[in-house]
Amino acid sequence: MSEDKCSCRKPKPGMMLAAQKKYNLDLSKSYLVGDAISDIQASVAANTTPIFVLSGRGNPTDLSTVYGPIKVLDHIGDAANYICGDLR
């Protein structure tokens, strides 16, 4: 199998699904912070809450291809603060 077709390669959710099984995670209560559209697509496919950070390589206009609410923040520190605040 080619690496490009592996379910572990984003935008496929294989990495998150493997972590879910290994660590007994509730993905619906999990977050994925990413800086590329493929990260957000994988998050949506795995039923996690996506957070898009602008400090990376992604372009927020690409988010129009993904359905659902997507939080957009400046950088990963903002994402951490958002998640910690959301969990209180």
C-alpha positions in Angstrom: 0.0 0.0 0.0 1.3 3.4 -0.9 1.9 5.8 2.0 -0.5 8.3 0.2 -3.3 5.8 0.5 -2.7 5.0 4.2 -5.7 5.8 6.4 -3.2 7.4 8.8 -2.5 10.2 6.3 -4.5 13.3 6.8 -7.2 14.2 5.7 -8.2 10.6 6.6 -8.9 10.2 10.3 -6.8 7.0 10.8 -4.4 8.5 13.4 -7.3 9.8 15.6 -9.2 6.5 15.2 -6.1 4.5 16.3 -5.6 6.8 19.3 -9.3 6.4 20.2 -9.0 2.7 20.3 -5.6 2.5 22.0 -6.5 5.1 24.7 -10.3 4.7 24.9 -10.9 8.3 23.9 -14.2 10.0 23.3 -13.4 11.8 20.1 -16.6 13.9 20.4 -15.0 15.5 23.4 -11.6 15.9 21.8 -10.0 18.7 19.9 -7.7 18.8 16.9 -5.6 21.9 16.4 -4.2 22.3 12.9 -2.7 24.8 10.6 -3.7 23.1 7.3 -7.0 22.3 5.6 -6.1 18.6 5.8 -5.9 18.8 9.6 -9.4 20.3 9.7 -10.8 17.7 7.3 -9.3 14.9 9.4 -10.8 16.5 12.6 -14.3 16.6 11.0 -13.9 13.0 9.7 -13.0 11.8 13.2 -15.8 13.8 14.9 -13.4 15.9 17.0 -13.7 19.7 17.5 -11.5 21.4 14.9 -9.4 24.6 15.7 -7.6 26.2 12.8 -4.6 28.3 13.7 -3.4 31.0 11.4 0.3 30.8 12.4 1.0 27.9 10.1 0.8 27.0 6.5 -2.9 27.0 6.1 -5.2 29.5 4.4 -8.4 30.3 6.2 -10.2 30.7 2.8 -9.7 26.9 2.4 -12.1 26.3 5.3 -15.0 27.0 2.9 -14.6 23.3 1.8 -15.3 22.0 5.3 -18.7 21.8 6.8 -19.6 22.8 10.3 -18.3 25.3 12.8 -14.6 25.8 12.9 -12.9 28.0 15.4 -10.1 30.1 13.9 -7.4 31.5 16.2 -4.1 33.3 15.6 -1.8 30.7 17.1 -1.5 27.5 19.2 -1.3 29.5 22.5 -4.7 30.9 21.7 -6.0 27.4 21.0 -4.7 26.1 24.3 -6.4 29.0 26.1 -9.6 28.4 24.2 -9.6 24.7 25.0 -8.8 25.2 28.7 -11.5 27.9 29.0 -14.0 25.6 27.2 -13.3 22.8 29.6 -14.0 24.8 32.7 
